[in-house]
Amino acid sequence: MKFIDLKKEMMKLKRTDKDKANTLMMLIDTIEKMAKDKNPKNPKPDLFIVDGLKRYIKQVEDAIKNGMEEAKEELKFLKKFGKDILPKQFDSVQLKHIIVEYLNDNPNAKMGQVMGYLKKTFGEKVNMKEASNILKDLV
């Protein structure tokens, strides 16, 4: 998805669902701020859609943790909306298989080495918290 498409989606939602439109407006604002912080003279918001979405989801999750129950619907919408934007992550079975395979090839590997390998090799496809939990169960 391009940044302009995100803006178009927000404009479309303004006519039908103001709450969702406001959520997208906040997401757009987050993305624009990230782009300006990175390159103030020539911001390129298209490069920050995934990171902006992740950051905004984290902000909404934090708001919920701090007692803002009404943000639950916003989070549900963001996750559904972002499903096609965010990179697909390995499920726990796939992740465990990758970790076991790495450990078989590198029997003396420490947790930090395994985590580094996962991050470097697979990046966004790995939920690092889940990988850490799987590793703790295996070692």
Secondary structure, DSSP 8 states (H G I E B T S, - for coil): --HHHHHHHHHHHHHH-HHHHHHHHHHHHHHHHHHHHH-TTS--GGGGHHHHHHHHHHHHHHHHHTT-TTHHHHHHHHHHHHTTTS-----HHHHHHHHHHHHHH-TT--HHHHHHHHHHHHGGGS-HHHHHHHHHHH-
